[in-house]
Amino acid sequence: MTSSRTYELGTEPVNRLLFKYALPAIIAMTATSLYNIVDSIYIGHGCGALALGALTVAKPFMDICAAFGSLVGVGASSLLAIYLGEKDYEHANRVLGNVIVMNIILSAVVMVIGLVWLDPILLAFGASEDTLGFAHEYMEIILYGNVLTHIYFGLNAMLRSAGHPRFSMVATIVAVVVNIILDPIFIFGLDMGVRGAALATIISQAIAVTWQVTKFFDKNELVRFHRGIWRLNKHITFRALAIGMSPFLYNIAHCFVVVIINNQLKNFGGDMAIASYGVINRLTFVFAMIVMGLNQGMQPIAGYNYGAKKYDRMLRSFYLTCLYATGVMGVVFFLGEFCPTLVTKMFTHDPLLIDLTIKPMRIICSSMLIIGFQMVTGNLFTSIGMAGKAIFLSLTRQVLYLIPLALWMPLLFADPLDGVWWAIPASDTLSAITAVIVLLSSYKLLQQRPRS
């Protein structure tokens, strides 16, 4: 990273910076969403319905593997931004070396554990005798390439914090485009089935990693590969893992929440209730990805200016991101409350499913206006290295509120299914209130120099 790119994070207008850093992240997130849809279409048509079901079963397992990647990548990238703000370039370079080494070690451990207990894990996530074979074939290839996956996501996060959001975006788009091209070749042309889909994913990430490392081999960059940065530093390692613990625990908790919510819906509403929830999730997921892109854009700006003790710029990046995130989720609120039938018909033509989805969509979307604030607040504390508060906020909605409410609220309603639906906006409201309390109580801490 050139010195000018470091300098811009502390000098350029915050609104312009946020647009500059968030837009590439949003584009990358959208491209990833598109790939997930296309990949499912290829597998569904090329391998059959059972293979598509197997992919659904494998997804929580893949999410857990990705959670370990975020444990390293998000934490290290936040730490990098803070060190750059402090102009501590020696430690910034050590973070780069340490993130590679940590990713290799952690991903190798996950790979070995996953391969040894692959079938029991897949069965626990819902695989049947009919889908286990497909899920095993897919996840076996994914696990063998787990090291590449972790490095790919870790370096993308580092590129954003190092002042190269567009370079990071291009890496993501390269991976998506190569994957989409290779999928039909491997699945249809070479008749490799789900193994071909998994192999296409790993090869596309390998090509993206090759693109990423070219930037860090550039001798004109302040943060780059060179001797002396590869030995694990205890302070950097533990601090990065502590910061990354927030998204890690969030992703792990989300997997358990999905299991509990699905079971409650199945108990009180059957498979059609789960299908309704799937439709609503598809709507909210698209816009939540945009907010995640905004968060990724805010992260290096907030972290750098906190490290540089430019607290007004840090807080302005937070306020602007909250404003934009609220606007994005406001669109979800409008669509869910006023156009639920139109939205549902985009995903299904089944009249029964359309009818059953309208009410829960309105219930769940009633809290969308406050979700953006809660997501951005948790990201603020991650960005500036306040790991404890970030972890707490990441778990409030999933563990502290949603799981207990989903189990308890059905007892309060004549129709228990309504209780499951209302548990979701109730947990959103309580977590947003908690975020306000934590933010106000931490205002003085937000204006203190971080420990180096």
Sequence and secondary structure as in RCSB ss.txt:
>XXXX:A:sequence
MTSSRTYELGTEPVNRLLFKYALPAIIAMTATSLYNIVDSIYIGHGCGALALGALTVAKPFMDICAAFGSLVGVG
ASSLLAIYLGEKDYEHANRVLGNVIVMNIILSAVVMVIGLVWLDPILLAFGASEDTLGFAHEYMEIILYGNVLTH
IYFGLNAMLRSAGHPRFSMVATIVAVVVNIILDPIFIFGLDMGVRGAALATIISQAIAVTWQVTKFFDKNELVRF
HRGIWRLNKHITFRALAIGMSPFLYNIAHCFVVVIINNQLKNFGGDMAIASYGVINRLTFVFAMIVMGLNQGMQP
IAGYNYGAKKYDRMLRSFYLTCLYATGVMGVVFFLGEFCPTLVTKMFTHDPLLIDLTIKPMRIICSSMLIIGFQM
VTGNLFTSIGMAGKAIFLSLTRQVLYLIPLALWMPLLFADPLDGVWWAIPASDTLSAITAVIVLLSSYKLLQQRP
RS
>XXXX:A:secstr
  HHHHHHHHHS HHHHHHHHHHHHHHHHHHHHHHHHHHHHHHHHHH HHHHHHHHHHHHHHHHHHHHHHHHHHH
HHHHHHHHHHTT HHHHHHHHHHHHHHHHHHHHHHHHHHHHTHHHHHHHTT  TTTHHHHHHHHHHHHHTHHHHH
HHHHHHHHHHHTT HHHHHHHHHHHHHHHHHHHHIIIIIS  HHHHHHHHHHHHHHHHHHHHHHHHT TT SS  
 TTS S  HHHHHHHHHHHHHHHHHHHHHHHHHHHHHHHHHHHH HHHHHHHHHHHHHHHHHHHHHHHHHHHHHH
HHHHHHHTT HHHHHHHHHHHHHHHHHHHHHHHHHHHH HHHHHHTT   HHHHHHHHHHHHHHHTTHHHHHHHH
HHHHHHHHTT HHHHHHHHHIIIIIIIHHHHHHGGGGSSSHHHHHHHHHHHHHHHHHHHHHHHHHHTTTGGGS  
  
